[in-house]
Amino acid sequence: MPSPQPALKIHLFGTMQVLSDGQPITGFASRKAEALLAYLLLNPQPHPRDTLADLLWDDRTQKQALGNLRVLLSNLRQLLPDLLLIERQTVQRNPDYPLLLDTAALQAALVLLDETGTGKKTAVPLQSALQNYRGPLLAGLFLRDARRFEEWLLVARERWQQQALRGLHQLALHQFSFGDLSAAAQTAHKLVELDPLRERSQQLLLRVLARQGHSNAALQQYQQFANLLQAELGVPPAPETERLYQHIRQARTSPARPLPQENGSLVGRQAELVAIQQRLDDPATRLVTLLGLGGMGKTRLALAIAHLRRRDYLNGVCFVPLAAVTNGDELETAVTQALGLEMGAKNSHLRDFLRERELLLVLDNVEQLVDEVVDWIRPLLTQAHDVQFLVTSRERLQLREEWALPLSGLPLDETEAALNLLRQRAAQFAPDLPDDDATLAALRHICQLVDGVPLALELAAAALAYHSPAHVADELHRNLDFLRTHLRDLPARHRSMRAVFAHSWQLLTAAEQRGFAQMAVFHGGFNLAAATAVTQSDRFVLESLLAKSLIQRQANGRYSLHELLRQFAAEKLAEDGELETAVRQAHATYFATHLQTHLPEMGAATDAGLQAIAQEFENVQAAWRYWVLLGEETAVQQMLGGLTAYFYIRGLFHPGLVALTQAVEAFADVSTHLRAEIQVRQALFLTEIGAYEAAIVAADEAVALSGADSVAAIANLCRGYAHWSQGNYEAAKPELEQAIVQAKTADFGWVAAQSLNTLGNVLLDQGETAAAQAAHQQALAQAAKIGQQRLEASARINLGNDFWHAGEFAAAHAQFEQALTICQAAGIRQIESLAHLNIGLVDSELGDFTSSVAHIERALALSRKVGDRRGEGNALLNLLVVFMELNRVDEVADLLPDALAVCRAVGDQQGEAMALDLSAHIQLLTGAFAESGAILAETWQLCERIGDGWGLMETRLSQARLQWHLGDFAASVRLAADGLARAQALADQASEAKAWCLVGNGRLSQNSYEEAIAAYEQAIAIWQEAEQGHLALEGAVGRLLCLVRLKRPLRPKELDQLIEQLLKKRPHGLVEPGRVFYTAYLLLAELGDGRTEVVRGEGERFLRETAVQFPAPNQQNGYLHKISFHQALLQKSDIA
């Protein structure tokens, strides 16, 4: 349903009117009250009162003027409550007050026009706004003794009239373009009435009248305008208007020729349509060339433009098909025929004819006679001033007047234009095509394989009559000839992509053919230096191929080759085996050297070097594959360090594994040491994707092949990292310590830094915080020494973790921010993800949940982008923790299965334990206590098996909470005390505070109030020292309840602050918010405090809001009625 219109409408154009529900509002104190209202509406910013007083009263003292202003403001407040924000010092229009203002409607319509251009989307609001233009701004309003206001009004009237004229002109153009000539004539007449001397308006009216067939009226209008100009200004009409007059006189005897029919709807070219229209709207534009490879849809687009603009020219649009034309004589004959002239007309007669016409001449398919077209068009560009040329070609005309618009494939972005065309055409050939995800994925793949080329999509759609989308996609990978059709209504040159390309090939010189064929060796684009070095072609060949649409220049200055063209070029290259061998070896040599120059090995990485490799990475990978398949050990050894360094630094572990596995298989029976070097790096990548057992196996095999320190150091690092990740700390430490020694011997600085980083993590997990910080400081120093920013960022992340676990959140945050800055500057996406994650977690600890969620969601997106599944699982888990703290249980329920699946897929058993603990908590919250207990038992066994001390501690605390809900308070205290001891051993202050609070809850339920107070005070002290006051609420309320039950006095201010905090702030960050509401309710009830029912009511509202987020009704019911303190809040009962 449309939203209701505001009740208040104000008209400022013409005589001012203020309407409420259609009825006039009267009672304004004076015309100055109306003037003041209008001024504030048109100038919505705050205005000082003295400025407004000075605006309206020239002849009064400031005191008198301010007094008068107060009277007017009082009057306006009474008539229009809330429309104005009237403050002590300033006055302004209330931006939130709903009203319809005619000036605002016109301004909004013009802004939309500027943003999107003229079209149906803009015409409707523009026409609606202009209907309310009833005359000059505030017509008839004149104020005595208000000179400044009158000066402002004079300027404002002129500005708004110009705005109205601009809007009317664009509206008339739209109406004219879409054939609504009656409306266009009405709008054009209104334009001329508003400003008879505006020549553009007069020209538009002449065109409209002529197009309506009212040539005599148009000629009469011209004469009236000429007389007016002479009388008012003493000048004749402009030459452009005079030519228009002559064209109208001549056009009466030469009707426009019909255009060819458009074949189907135009898909995905809206942006190009707008760009061409805007270019042709400029009278200075004489020649536009639609440039592109055959099959790009140039003819279809040109024909669409011809139909859209057929009424924009007095003599219409003439479409000249030239595909079959091969020489200059035939060109003139084709144009003469299209114009409907006598066939015997000479070229000079044809030019004389065009000189007297206003039309758009479309020359379609001129690439085979570019020179002839240039010779024919060049004199017309200076002689036929009112003829515009729209040309379609595979090659530029290379004229100064030419505006070239290169066409590429239809977009593959979110607009899915390519997919829309494919599906539209497929519906004709395969109407029973399944509408499922697999089919849609295959269709998208087809679009990608053909780069959105419209003809290729048409041919692929035709193939769907006989083959499945998946089969079509498979064939496109290897068979250019698959894209062919027998449709009779397509020209022969468009019945296959091979025919399209062969036609372009025939138009090339021998040097161009040789250069183009060699371009097939490039992948992902290339620059001029690479092209000339690899192909031995000069830049003129490259420029010629560019002009003929066979290669494209990207916005960054690089060149690219359409994938289908690359297949065709590869076939042509294969026809000359000697040339192919030479150019492929030259390509592999060039890019192996490029890699060696910019990134010889891990420790030598620089930002500039990484960027240089990133730009040519597909070519570097192609060079690697070439040398690996050739079995060239020297070249592979040369590339190994740099290639694996790039994969590793950029976090491209899966693609890196593919490349390394190819090499391991290729050199299975060759060099033992080289294979060891490759295989140990394979182990390194396996650790990064969580394949720890496979990593250990690969590392062991590498050491067995070669005992060199360079191999052994990486192998020990991999084994140590794998053991740590699996929670096997005692096995990890000696491996890492040995790796550090070996790395120093082999001068492998990056291995030493990484080993120190990982060793510090092991020490931190064992609770040795000081030793962990020392190791991470050494890692940071080592990373800085070798200039390895990835390792430096990693060390800062780890140092931040050290501070975090020590409760030093500000210091932790600073380290994470520094790591983030490094990663963003250097493009290290994997570590950037980790920095975002940790910043989010610290923000959560500090109660800034908005920032926390934003950072963690960014971490999740980055991990998914780089294919880091371990990072993805980590981000998902921590996002779930924050969502639990925010009570967004619906999102927890949605994401928890994904998190658990990812952790299991990558072998992250610590993450799996964390996911299980969260799952157990969800079961507890919904009253499924048995299920929660079973999951926690499974979690405990998993953590014991992998030696996960953190996981064991968290599981103990969860078990303590469960026992409280089961009513076994002694067991709850016992388990909480065990969790407390584990937290203290790990120096985890955040968990220590939670454990103390659980002990306090158990002691409170046992009526052991002194012990409860002591436990709560321990928790509160930790949270307050860490500046986490929002987390201390549970302990603080429990402590006060114990004091009341011991008959001890309370500090009223302390109680008031706690209740205010509970009521005014959402209880975010608390594990069990319902417990806090209930404890506060009991506390106030025992004190007889009047806020008792307020707290209970707020608690009930919170619980009901949370309950509806659970997906299943039984979960909602369990949350409300199976948790004792939830049920008590709902029933107002006392269960203490």
Secondary structure in CASP SS format (residue, H / E / C, confidence):
PFRMAT SS
TARGET T0000
AUTHOR 0000-0000-0000
METHOD secondary structure of the structure
MODEL  1
M C 1.00
P C 1.00
S C 1.00
P C 1.00
Q C 1.00
P C 1.00
A C 1.00
L E 1.00
K E 1.00
I E 1.00
H E 1.00
L C 1.00
F E 1.00
G C 1.00
T C 1.00
M C 1.00
Q E 1.00
V E 1.00
L E 1.00
S E 1.00
D C 1.00
G C 1.00
Q E 1.00
P E 1.00
I C 1.00
T C 1.00
G C 1.00
F C 1.00
A C 1.00
S C 1.00
R H 1.00
K H 1.00
A H 1.00
E H 1.00
A H 1.00
L H 1.00
L H 1.00
A H 1.00
Y H 1.00
L H 1.00
L H 1.00
L H 1.00
N C 1.00
P C 1.00
Q C 1.00
P C 1.00
H E 1.00
P E 1.00
R H 1.00
D H 1.00
T H 1.00
L H 1.00
A H 1.00
D H 1.00
L H 1.00
L H 1.00
W C 1.00
D C 1.00
D C 1.00
R C 1.00
T C 1.00
Q H 1.00
K H 1.00
Q H 1.00
A H 1.00
L H 1.00
G H 1.00
N H 1.00
L H 1.00
R H 1.00
V H 1.00
L H 1.00
L H 1.00
S H 1.00
N H 1.00
L H 1.00
R H 1.00
Q H 1.00
L H 1.00
L C 1.00
P C 1.00
D C 1.00
L C 1.00
L E 1.00
L E 1.00
I E 1.00
E C 1.00
R C 1.00
Q C 1.00
T E 1.00
V E 1.00
Q E 1.00
R E 1.00
N C 1.00
P C 1.00
D C 1.00
Y C 1.00
P C 1.00
L C 1.00
L E 1.00
L E 1.00
D H 1.00
T H 1.00
A H 1.00
A H 1.00
L H 1.00
Q H 1.00
A H 1.00
A H 1.00
L H 1.00
V H 1.00
L H 1.00
L H 1.00
D H 1.00
E H 1.00
T H 1.00
G C 1.00
T C 1.00
G C 1.00
K H 1.00
K H 1.00
T H 1.00
A H 1.00
V H 1.00
P H 1.00
L H 1.00
Q H 1.00
S H 1.00
A H 1.00
L H 1.00
Q H 1.00
N C 1.00
Y C 1.00
R C 1.00
G C 1.00
P C 1.00
L E 1.00
L C 1.00
A C 1.00
G C 1.00
L C 1.00
F C 1.00
L C 1.00
R C 1.00
D C 1.00
A C 1.00
R H 1.00
R H 1.00
F H 1.00
E H 1.00
E H 1.00
W H 1.00
L H 1.00
L H 1.00
V H 1.00
A H 1.00
R H 1.00
E H 1.00
R H 1.00
W H 1.00
Q H 1.00
Q H 1.00
Q H 1.00
A H 1.00
L H 1.00
R H 1.00
G H 1.00
L H 1.00
H H 1.00
Q H 1.00
L H 1.00
A H 1.00
L H 1.00
H H 1.00
Q H 1.00
F H 1.00
S H 1.00
F C 1.00
G C 1.00
D C 1.00
L H 1.00
S H 1.00
A H 1.00
A H 1.00
A H 1.00
Q H 1.00
T H 1.00
A H 1.00
H H 1.00
K H 1.00
L H 1.00
V H 1.00
E H 1.00
L H 1.00
D C 1.00
P C 1.00
L C 1.00
R C 1.00
E H 1.00
R H 1.00
S H 1.00
Q H 1.00
Q H 1.00
L H 1.00
L H 1.00
L H 1.00
R H 1.00
V H 1.00
L H 1.00
A H 1.00
R H 1.00
Q C 1.00
G C 1.00
H C 1.00
S H 1.00
N H 1.00
A H 1.00
A H 1.00
L H 1.00
Q H 1.00
Q H 1.00
Y H 1.00
Q H 1.00
Q H 1.00
F H 1.00
A H 1.00
N H 1.00
L H 1.00
L H 1.00
Q H 1.00
A H 1.00
E H 1.00
L C 1.00
G C 1.00
V C 1.00
P C 1.00
P C 1.00
A C 1.00
P H 1.00
E H 1.00
T H 1.00
E H 1.00
R H 1.00
L H 1.00
Y H 1.00
Q H 1.00
H H 1.00
I H 1.00
R H 1.00
Q H 1.00
A H 1.00
R C 1.00
T C 1.00
S C 1.00
P C 1.00
A C 1.00
R C 1.00
P C 1.00
L C 1.00
P C 1.00
Q C 1.00
E C 1.00
N C 1.00
G C 1.00
S C 1.00
L C 1.00
V C 1.00
G C 1.00
R C 1.00
Q H 1.00
A H 1.00
E H 1.00
L H 1.00
V H 1.00
A H 1.00
I H 1.00
Q H 1.00
Q H 1.00
R H 1.00
L H 1.00
D H 1.00
D C 1.00
P C 1.00
A C 1.00
T C 1.00
R C 1.00
L E 1.00
V E 1.00
T E 1.00
L E 1.00
L E 1.00
G C 1.00
L C 1.00
G C 1.00
G C 1.00
M C 1.00
G C 1.00
K H 1.00
T H 1.00
R H 1.00
L H 1.00
A H 1.00
L H 1.00
A H 1.00
I H 1.00
A H 1.00
H H 1.00
L H 1.00
R C 1.00
R C 1.00
R C 1.00
D C 1.00
Y C 1.00
L C 1.00
N C 1.00
G C 1.00
V E 1.00
C E 1.00
F E 1.00
V E 1.00
P E 1.00
L C 1.00
A C 1.00
A C 1.00
V C 1.00
T C 1.00
N C 1.00
G H 1.00
D H 1.00
E H 1.00
L H 1.00
E H 1.00
T H 1.00
A H 1.00
V H 1.00
T H 1.00
Q H 1.00
A H 1.00
L H 1.00
G C 1.00
L C 1.00
E C 1.00
M C 1.00
G C 1.00
A C 1.00
K C 1.00
N H 1.00
S H 1.00
H H 1.00
L H 1.00
R H 1.00
D H 1.00
F H 1.00
L H 1.00
R H 1.00
E C 1.00
R C 1.00
E C 1.00
L E 1.00
L E 1.00
L E 1.00
V E 1.00
L E 1.00
D E 1.00
N C 1.00
V C 1.00
E H 1.00
Q H 1.00
L H 1.00
V H 1.00
D H 1.00
E H 1.00
V H 1.00
V H 1.00
D H 1.00
W H 1.00
I H 1.00
R H 1.00
P H 1.00
L H 1.00
L H 1.00
T H 1.00
Q H 1.00
A C 1.00
H C 1.00
D C 1.00
V E 1.00
Q E 1.00
F E 1.00
L E 1.00
V E 1.00
T E 1.00
S E 1.00
R C 1.00
E C 1.00
R C 1.00
L C 1.00
Q C 1.00
L C 1.00
R C 1.00
E C 1.00
E E 1.00
W E 1.00
A E 1.00
L E 1.00
P E 1.00
L C 1.00
S C 1.00
G C 1.00
L C 1.00
P C 1.00
L C 1.00
D C 1.00
E C 1.00
T C 1.00
E C 1.00
A H 1.00
A H 1.00
L H 1.00
N H 1.00
L H 1.00
L H 1.00
R H 1.00
Q H 1.00
R H 1.00
A H 1.00
A H 1.00
Q H 1.00
F H 1.00
A C 1.00
P C 1.00
D C 1.00
L C 1.00
P C 1.00
D C 1.00
D C 1.00
D H 1.00
A H 1.00
T H 1.00
L H 1.00
A H 1.00
A H 1.00
L H 1.00
R H 1.00
H H 1.00
I H 1.00
C H 1.00
Q H 1.00
L H 1.00
V C 1.00
D C 1.00
G C 1.00
V C 1.00
P H 1.00
L H 1.00
A H 1.00
L H 1.00
E H 1.00
L H 1.00
A H 1.00
A H 1.00
A H 1.00
A H 1.00
L C 1.00
A C 1.00
Y C 1.00
H C 1.00
S C 1.00
P H 1.00
A H 1.00
H H 1.00
V H 1.00
A H 1.00
D H 1.00
E H 1.00
L H 1.00
H H 1.00
R H 1.00
N C 1.00
L H 1.00
D H 1.00
F H 1.00
L C 1.00
R E 1.00
T C 1.00
H C 1.00
L C 1.00
R C 1.00
D C 1.00
L C 1.00
P C 1.00
A H 1.00
R H 1.00
H H 1.00
R C 1.00
S E 1.00
M H 1.00
R H 1.00
A H 1.00
V H 1.00
F H 1.00
A H 1.00
H H 1.00
S H 1.00
W H 1.00
Q H 1.00
L C 1.00
L C 1.00
T C 1.00
A H 1.00
A H 1.00
E H 1.00
Q H 1.00
R H 1.00
G H 1.00
F H 1.00
A H 1.00
Q H 1.00
M H 1.00
A H 1.00
V H 1.00
F C 1.00
H C 1.00
G C 1.00
G C 1.00
F E 1.00
N C 1.00
L H 1.00
A H 1.00
A H 1.00
A H 1.00
T H 1.00
A H 1.00
V H 1.00
T H 1.00
Q C 1.00
S C 1.00
D C 1.00
R H 1.00
F H 1.00
V H 1.00
L H 1.00
E H 1.00
S H 1.00
L H 1.00
L H 1.00
A H 1.00
K C 1.00
S C 1.00
L C 1.00
I C 1.00
Q E 1.00
R E 1.00
Q C 1.00
A C 1.00
N C 1.00
G C 1.00
R C 1.00
Y E 1.00
S E 1.00
L C 1.00
H C 1.00
E H 1.00
L H 1.00
L H 1.00
R H 1.00
Q H 1.00
F H 1.00
A H 1.00
A H 1.00
E H 1.00
K H 1.00
L H 1.00
A H 1.00
E C 1.00
D C 1.00
G H 1.00
E H 1.00
L H 1.00
E H 1.00
T H 1.00
A H 1.00
V H 1.00
R H 1.00
Q H 1.00
A H 1.00
H H 1.00
A H 1.00
T H 1.00
Y H 1.00
F H 1.00
A H 1.00
T H 1.00
H H 1.00
L H 1.00
Q H 1.00
T H 1.00
H H 1.00
L C 1.00
P C 1.00
E C 1.00
M H 1.00
G H 1.00
A H 1.00
A C 1.00
T C 1.00
D H 1.00
A H 1.00
G H 1.00
L H 1.00
Q H 1.00
A H 1.00
I H 1.00
A H 1.00
Q H 1.00
E C 1.00
F H 1.00
E H 1.00
N H 1.00
V H 1.00
Q H 1.00
A H 1.00
A H 1.00
W H 1.00
R H 1.00
Y H 1.00
W H 1.00
V H 1.00
L H 1.00
L H 1.00
G C 1.00
E C 1.00
E H 1.00
T H 1.00
A H 1.00
V H 1.00
Q H 1.00
Q H 1.00
M H 1.00
L H 1.00
G H 1.00
G H 1.00
L H 1.00
T H 1.00
A H 1.00
Y H 1.00
F H 1.00
Y H 1.00
I H 1.00
R C 1.00
G C 1.00
L C 1.00
F H 1.00
H H 1.00
P H 1.00
G H 1.00
L H 1.00
V H 1.00
A H 1.00
L H 1.00
T H 1.00
Q H 1.00
A H 1.00
V H 1.00
E H 1.00
A H 1.00
F C 1.00
A C 1.00
D C 1.00
V C 1.00
S C 1.00
T H 1.00
H H 1.00
L H 1.00
R H 1.00
A H 1.00
E H 1.00
I H 1.00
Q H 1.00
V H 1.00
R H 1.00
Q H 1.00
A H 1.00
L H 1.00
F H 1.00
L H 1.00
T H 1.00
E H 1.00
I C 1.00
G C 1.00
A C 1.00
Y H 1.00
E H 1.00
A H 1.00
A H 1.00
I H 1.00
V H 1.00
A H 1.00
A H 1.00
D H 1.00
E H 1.00
A H 1.00
V H 1.00
A H 1.00
L H 1.00
S C 1.00
G C 1.00
A C 1.00
D H 1.00
S H 1.00
V H 1.00
A H 1.00
A H 1.00
I H 1.00
A H 1.00
N H 1.00
L H 1.00
C H 1.00
R H 1.00
G H 1.00
Y H 1.00
A H 1.00
H H 1.00
W H 1.00
S H 1.00
Q C 1.00
G C 1.00
N C 1.00
Y H 1.00
E H 1.00
A H 1.00
A H 1.00
K H 1.00
P H 1.00
E H 1.00
L H 1.00
E H 1.00
Q H 1.00
A H 1.00
I H 1.00
V H 1.00
Q H 1.00
A H 1.00
K H 1.00
T H 1.00
A C 1.00
D C 1.00
F C 1.00
G H 1.00
W H 1.00
V H 1.00
A H 1.00
A H 1.00
Q H 1.00
S H 1.00
L H 1.00
N H 1.00
T H 1.00
L H 1.00
G H 1.00
N H 1.00
V H 1.00
L H 1.00
L H 1.00
D H 1.00
Q C 1.00
G C 1.00
E C 1.00
T H 1.00
A H 1.00
A H 1.00
A H 1.00
Q H 1.00
A H 1.00
A H 1.00
H H 1.00
Q H 1.00
Q H 1.00
A H 1.00
L H 1.00
A H 1.00
Q H 1.00
A H 1.00
A H 1.00
K H 1.00
I H 1.00
G C 1.00
Q C 1.00
Q H 1.00
R H 1.00
L H 1.00
E H 1.00
A H 1.00
S H 1.00
A H 1.00
R H 1.00
I H 1.00
N H 1.00
L H 1.00
G H 1.00
N H 1.00
D H 1.00
F H 1.00
W H 1.00
H H 1.00
A C 1.00
G C 1.00
E C 1.00
F H 1.00
A H 1.00
A H 1.00
A H 1.00
H H 1.00
A H 1.00
Q H 1.00
F H 1.00
E H 1.00
Q H 1.00
A H 1.00
L H 1.00
T H 1.00
I H 1.00
C H 1.00
Q H 1.00
A H 1.00
A H 1.00
G C 1.00
I C 1.00
R H 1.00
Q H 1.00
I H 1.00
E H 1.00
S H 1.00
L H 1.00
A H 1.00
H H 1.00
L H 1.00
N H 1.00
I H 1.00
G H 1.00
L H 1.00
V H 1.00
D H 1.00
S H 1.00
E H 1.00
L C 1.00
G C 1.00
D C 1.00
F H 1.00
T H 1.00
S H 1.00
S H 1.00
V H 1.00
A H 1.00
H H 1.00
I H 1.00
E H 1.00
R H 1.00
A H 1.00
L H 1.00
A H 1.00
L H 1.00
S H 1.00
R H 1.00
K H 1.00
V H 1.00
G C 1.00
D C 1.00
R H 1.00
R H 1.00
G H 1.00
E H 1.00
G H 1.00
N H 1.00
A H 1.00
L H 1.00
L H 1.00
N H 1.00
L H 1.00
L H 1.00
V H 1.00
V H 1.00
F H 1.00
M H 1.00
E H 1.00
L C 1.00
N C 1.00
R C 1.00
V H 1.00
D H 1.00
E H 1.00
V H 1.00
A H 1.00
D H 1.00
L H 1.00
L H 1.00
P H 1.00
D H 1.00
A H 1.00
L H 1.00
A H 1.00
V H 1.00
C H 1.00
R H 1.00
A H 1.00
V H 1.00
G C 1.00
D C 1.00
Q H 1.00
Q H 1.00
G H 1.00
E H 1.00
A H 1.00
M H 1.00
A H 1.00
L H 1.00
D H 1.00
L H 1.00
S H 1.00
A H 1.00
H H 1.00
I H 1.00
Q H 1.00
L H 1.00
L H 1.00
T C 1.00
G C 1.00
A C 1.00
F H 1.00
A H 1.00
E H 1.00
S H 1.00
G H 1.00
A H 1.00
I H 1.00
L H 1.00
A H 1.00
E H 1.00
T H 1.00
W H 1.00
Q H 1.00
L H 1.00
C H 1.00
E H 1.00
R H 1.00
I H 1.00
G C 1.00
D C 1.00
G H 1.00
W H 1.00
G H 1.00
L H 1.00
M H 1.00
E H 1.00
T H 1.00
R H 1.00
L H 1.00
S H 1.00
Q H 1.00
A H 1.00
R H 1.00
L H 1.00
Q H 1.00
W H 1.00
H H 1.00
L C 1.00
G C 1.00
D C 1.00
F H 1.00
A H 1.00
A H 1.00
S H 1.00
V H 1.00
R H 1.00
L H 1.00
A H 1.00
A H 1.00
D H 1.00
G H 1.00
L H 1.00
A H 1.00
R H 1.00
A H 1.00
Q H 1.00
A H 1.00
L C 1.00
A C 1.00
D C 1.00
Q H 1.00
A H 1.00
S H 1.00
E H 1.00
A H 1.00
K H 1.00
A H 1.00
W H 1.00
C H 1.00
L H 1.00
V H 1.00
G H 1.00
N H 1.00
G H 1.00
R H 1.00
L H 1.00
S H 1.00
Q C 1.00
N C 1.00
S C 1.00
Y H 1.00
E H 1.00
E H 1.00
A H 1.00
I H 1.00
A H 1.00
A H 1.00
Y H 1.00
E H 1.00
Q H 1.00
A H 1.00
I H 1.00
A H 1.00
I H 1.00
W H 1.00
Q H 1.00
E H 1.00
A C 1.00
E C 1.00
Q C 1.00
G C 1.00
H C 1.00
L C 1.00
A C 1.00
L H 1.00
E H 1.00
G H 1.00
A H 1.00
V H 1.00
G H 1.00
R H 1.00
L H 1.00
L H 1.00
C H 1.00
L H 1.00
V H 1.00
R H 1.00
L C 1.00
K C 1.00
R C 1.00
P C 1.00
L C 1.00
R C 1.00
P H 1.00
K H 1.00
E H 1.00
L H 1.00
D H 1.00
Q H 1.00
L H 1.00
I H 1.00
E H 1.00
Q H 1.00
L H 1.00
L H 1.00
K H 1.00
K C 1.00
R C 1.00
P C 1.00
H C 1.00
G C 1.00
L C 1.00
V C 1.00
E C 1.00
P H 1.00
G H 1.00
R H 1.00
V H 1.00
F H 1.00
Y H 1.00
T H 1.00
A H 1.00
Y H 1.00
L H 1.00
L H 1.00
L H 1.00
A H 1.00
E H 1.00
L H 1.00
G C 1.00
D C 1.00
G C 1.00
R C 1.00
T H 1.00
E H 1.00
V H 1.00
V H 1.00
R H 1.00
G H 1.00
E H 1.00
G H 1.00
E H 1.00
R H 1.00
F H 1.00
L H 1.00
R H 1.00
E H 1.00
T H 1.00
A H 1.00
V C 1.00
Q C 1.00
F C 1.00
P C 1.00
A C 1.00
P H 1.00
N H 1.00
Q H 1.00
Q H 1.00
N H 1.00
G H 1.00
Y H 1.00
L H 1.00
H H 1.00
K C 1.00
I C 1.00
S H 1.00
F H 1.00
H H 1.00
Q H 1.00
A H 1.00
L H 1.00
L H 1.00
Q H 1.00
K C 1.00
S C 1.00
D C 1.00
I C 1.00
A C 1.00
END
